Amino acid sequence: MNKHLKWFTRTAILLALTVLFQSLRVLLSFLPANVSQYIIGSLVNLCLLVAAITVGIKGGLVISVAAPVIAFLQGFTPFPVLVVPIALGNLVLVVIASLLYEKNTILAFAAAAVVKFITLYLGVVVIVLPFFLAGAPDKVKAVLSLQFSWPQLVTASIGGVLAAIILPILTKADPSLNK
């Protein structure tokens, strides 16, 4: 199979899985929001990390940007201004994991999780909430402040653990998956 077609197909499959996992919010609506955030966020981060390693930064970029846009269109992201910091957080996760993975898997996934957390915290809590959503109700700001703080570190870390388990299995099945 042509390498461009392989890349496109793999990227499309990972994007479809990401959107599927995001859509679990509907099925998991009986769970408290913070519980579903851990499940869904971890699975989305898993997809982003698998993309970083198997289709590289370009494929990860596609998923990093498309996922929050689709989440907004699905009604899962309450304000359009949140799409930008979420996409940026996803992108830094992908870039750092992609660049460091061959040197040290644990370092790659840990550093990616920490930098994503910092990016989302700064982007949402420090910039978006005070400057773009200053008029939002205090309860909404409190929920967003929590959602985009330490739970992001937890979900990115869980995604990293899952990716560390799944990637060796995938690459054993198909050694060409390592970009």
C-alpha positions in Angstrom: 0.0 0.0 0.0 1.2 3.5 -0.8 2.8 5.2 2.3 0.6 8.3 1.9 -2.5 6.2 1.7 -1.4 4.2 4.8 -0.7 7.5 6.7 -4.1 8.9 5.7 -5.9 5.7 6.6 -4.3 5.4 10.0 -4.9 9.1 10.8 -8.5 8.7 9.7 -9.0 5.6 11.9 -7.4 7.3 14.9 -9.6 10.4 14.4 -12.6 8.2 14.2 -11.7 6.5 17.4 -11.1 9.8 19.1 -14.5 11.1 18.0 -16.1 7.8 19.1 -14.5 8.1 22.5 -15.7 11.8 22.8 -19.2 10.6 21.9 -19.2 8.3 24.9 -20.3 11.3 26.9 -23.9 10.6 25.7 -23.7 6.9 26.8 -22.0 7.8 30.1 -24.4 10.6 30.9 -25.5 8.7 34.0 -22.0 9.1 35.5 -20.9 12.3 37.3 -19.2 14.7 34.9 -15.8 14.3 36.6 -15.9 10.5 36.3 -16.7 10.6 32.6 -14.0 13.2 32.1 -11.4 10.7 33.4 -12.7 7.9 31.2 -13.1 10.0 28.0 -10.1 12.2 28.5 -7.9 9.2 29.1 -9.1 7.5 25.9 -8.8 10.7 23.8 -5.2 11.2 25.1 -4.5 7.5 24.3 -5.5 8.2 20.7 -3.4 11.3 20.5 -0.4 9.5 21.8 -0.9 6.5 19.5 -1.2 9.0 16.7 2.0 10.8 17.8 4.0 7.6 17.6 2.3 5.8 14.6 1.5 8.7 12.2 3.8 11.4 13.6 3.3 15.0 14.3 1.3 15.8 11.1 -1.3 13.1 11.8 -1.3 14.1 15.5 -1.9 17.7 14.4 -4.9 16.7 12.4 -6.5 14.9 15.3 -5.4 17.6 17.8 -7.3 20.2 16.0 -10.2 18.2 14.6 -11.1 16.6 18.0 -12.0 19.9 19.8 -13.7 21.4 16.8 -15.9 18.3 16.5 -16.5 18.3 20.3 -17.7 21.8 20.0 -20.0 21.0 17.1 -21.3 18.0 19.1 -22.1 20.4 21.9 -19.6 18.9 24.3 -17.4 22.1 24.5 -19.6 24.9 25.8 -17.8 27.9 24.3 -16.0 28.2 20.9 -13.1 30.1 22.4 -12.1 26.9 24.3 -11.3 25.1 21.0 -8.0 26.9 20.6 -6.4 26.1 24.0 -7.7 22.5 23.8 -6.2 22.1 20.4 -3.0 23.6 21.5 -2.9 21.4 24.6 -3.4 18.3 22.4 -0.8 19.5 20.0 1.9 19.9 22.6 1.1 16.4 23.9 1.6 15.0 20.4 4.8 17.0 19.6 6.6 16.2 22.9 5.6 12.5 22.8 6.6 12.2 19.2 10.0 13.9 19.7 11.0 12.0 22.9 9.4 8.6 22.4 12.4 6.9 20.8 14.7 8.2 23.5 12.6 7.2 26.5 8.9 6.2 26.5 8.3 7.1 30.1 9.9 10.5 29.8 8.1 11.1 26.5 4.6 10.4 28.0 5.3 12.0 31.3 6.7 15.2 29.8 3.9 15.4 27.3 1.3 15.0 30.1 2.9 17.8 32.2 3.3 20.2 29.3 -0.3 19.6 28.1 -1.6 20.2 31.7 0.4 23.5 31.9 -0.7 24.6 28.4 -4.4 23.9 29.2 -4.3 25.5 32.6 -2.6 28.7 31.3 -4.8 28.7 28.1 -8.1 28.2 29.8 -7.8 29.3 33.5 -5.3 32.1 33.1 -6.3 33.5 29.7 -9.7 32.4 28.4 -11.7 32.6 31.6 -10.6 36.1 32.8 -10.4 37.7 29.4 -13.0 36.0 27.2 -15.5 34.5 29.6 -15.3 37.1 32.4 -19.1 37.6 32.2 -19.9 33.9 32.5 -21.6 32.8 35.7 -19.3 32.0 38.6 -20.4 28.4 38.7 -19.5 27.9 35.0 -16.1 29.5 35.6 -15.5 27.3 38.7 -16.4 24.1 36.7 -14.1 25.1 33.8 -11.3 26.0 36.2 -11.4 22.6 37.7 -11.9 20.7 34.4 -8.8 22.4 32.9 -6.5 22.0 35.9 -5.1 18.9 37.5 -7.6 16.4 36.0 -5.9 17.2 32.7 -2.6 15.9 34.1 -4.4 12.7 35.4 -6.1 12.0 32.0 -3.0 12.6 30.0 -1.0 10.4 32.4 -3.6 7.6 32.1 -3.5 8.0 28.4 0.3 7.6 28.5 0.1 4.4 30.6 -2.5 3.0 28.2 -0.4 4.0 25.1 2.7 2.4 26.7 0.8 -0.9 27.0 -0.9 -0.7 23.6 1.9 0.6 21.3 4.2 -2.4 21.8 1.3 -4.7 20.9 0.4 -2.7 17.8 4.0 -2.5 16.6 4.5 -6.2 17.2 1.5 -6.9 15.0 2.7 -4.3 12.4 6.3 -3.1 12.7 5.7 -0.4 10.1 3.5 1.5 12.7 6.6 3.2 14.1 6.7 6.4 12.1 
